[in-house]
Amino acid sequence: MEASRDIIAKLKAKYDCALNEIKDLAQEQNEEKEDLLVSLRQQDLDVKFYRKIVDMIMKPEELAKLKTKSSYDDGANDWSVPVFLLKQREVALPSLSIKK
């Protein structure tokens, strides 16, 4: 009887340890998932910002033409974009009036 109680106690301890491990892994997974979501949100904001700038600088047909001449390299995980020039385009930011 005493031997079976010891076995049950050892199995209960192993079971509790396994449950704790599962909880730790689930918490780790949730933290990693949240980090990925934060990163994804930031990348989405960056893409929207860059898209807005490109839309201000280039006409849609110019962008489409440039994209057709560009190619994506899966091995390098990067775009190969031909050299191009923007003519008669200047960046003029509004001036800020600073009150003294």
N, C-alpha and C positions, 0 to 999 in steps of 0.2 A: 504494500500500500504506500509506504514511504517512497519507494523508488518511482512509482507512477506519479506521485505529487511532485517530485523533483523534475521528472521529465516534463510534466505539464507546466511547471514554473519556468523551465528553460525554454520551452516552446512559446510560452506567453511573452517572455522577454525578447525572443527573436521576432515574434509577431509585432510587438510594440516598436522594436527597432526598425523593422521593415516599414511600418506605418509612418514613422518619423522620416525615414528616407524618402518615401513617396511624397510626403508633405513638403519636404525640402526641395525635391526635384520640381514639384508643381509650382512652388514659389519662385524658383530660379527661372522656370519657363515663363511665368507671368512677367517677371522683371525683364527678361530678354525680349519678350513680345512688346512690352511697353516701350523699351528702348528703340526697337525697330519702328514702332508707330511714330515715335517722336522724330526719328530720322526721316521717315517717309513724309511726314507733314512738312518738315523743314525743306526737303528736296522739292516738294510740291510748290511751296512758296517761292523757292529759288527759280524753278522752271517758269512759274507765272510771271515773275519779275523779268527774267531774261526774254520771255516771249513778248512782254509789253514793250521792252526796249527795241527788240527786233521789229515789231510792228510799227514803231515810230520811225525807225530808220529806213526800212525797206518796204517796198510795195509787195503785196502778196504774189504777184506774178514774178517779180525779181527773186523772191525767196523760193518759189517753186522751181524756177530755172536753175538756181544755185543747188537746190536739193537734187535735181535730176542729174547734175554734173558731179555730185558728190557720191561717195560710196562708203559703206560701213564694213569694216574689217572685224569679223567675229573673233579671229585669233588674237588681235591686239585689243579688241573691245573698244574701238575708237573710230571716229569718223575721219575720212580723208576728204578735206574740202579744198577745192582749187583756189588759188590766190585770186582775189577780186578787189576791185576798187569802188569806193562810193564817191561819186562825183557830185559836186555842188551841195554837199550836205555838211552843215556845221552844227555842232552841239552848242546851244546857248541856254544856259541855265538862268532862271530869274535871279535878279540881284536881291539880296536881303537888306532891308533898311535897318541899320543898327542905331538905336536911340541912345544918346549919351546923357 
